[in-house]
Amino acid sequence: MFDHISLGITNLEKSIVFYDAALKSLGINRIFASPDAGIVGYSGLGGVW
């Protein structure tokens, strides 16, 4: 079981598009994004940040 996973990326906007689509199929939706801080949060199935 994983409690927290952090992934390094080079393009936040492209990553948001990818993860929005990939996680939506699992019932997980984006609830927060702060591109200036490089943070995106998702909720569903226990929550993903």
Phi and psi in degrees as a GROMACS rama.xvg file:
@    title "Ramachandran Plot"
@    xaxis  label "Phi"
@    yaxis  label "Psi"
@TYPE xy
-105.424  136.699  PHE-2
-95.9491  -34.5317  ASP-3
-153.373  132.224  HIS-4
-129.781  132.466  ILE-5
-120.639  126.636  SER-6
-114.151  129.121  LEU-7
-80.0734  137.521  GLY-8
-135.962  166.438  ILE-9
-111.908  -16.0877  THR-10
-139.347  102.05  ASN-11
-64.069  -42.7438  LEU-12
-61.4532  -45.0065  GLU-13
-65.2076  -37.1183  LYS-14
-66.4256  -39.7262  SER-15
-61.0429  -45.3145  ILE-16
-59.6382  -46.7882  VAL-17
-62.2764  -52.4397  PHE-18
-70.1542  -32.4428  TYR-19
-56.5644  -47.7453  ASP-20
-69.4832  -45.6371  ALA-21
-65.8689  -43.3423  ALA-22
-78.3995  -27.408  LEU-23
-59.5311  -37.0978  LYS-24
-65.7469  -16.6082  SER-25
-99.9661  4.94403  LEU-26
82.1033  21.1627  GLY-27
-112.146  127.985  ILE-28
-120.691  147.741  ASN-29
-70.1223  131.709  ARG-30
-119.543  -9.98899  ILE-31
-155.2  138.775  PHE-32
-149.134  130.739  ALA-33
-132.563  83.6411  SER-34
-55.7673  -34.5795  PRO-35
-62.7259  -35.2625  ASP-36
-92.2497  -10.4438  ALA-37
72.8255  32.8553  GLY-38
-120.756  136.704  ILE-39
-135.373  136.883  VAL-40
-122.309  142.589  GLY-41
-126.124  152.646  TYR-42
-133.527  144.616  SER-43
134.93  146.731  GLY-44
51.6411  42.3077  LEU-45
98.9614  -13.1379  GLY-46
94.1443  141.131  GLY-47
-136.148  131.324  VAL-48
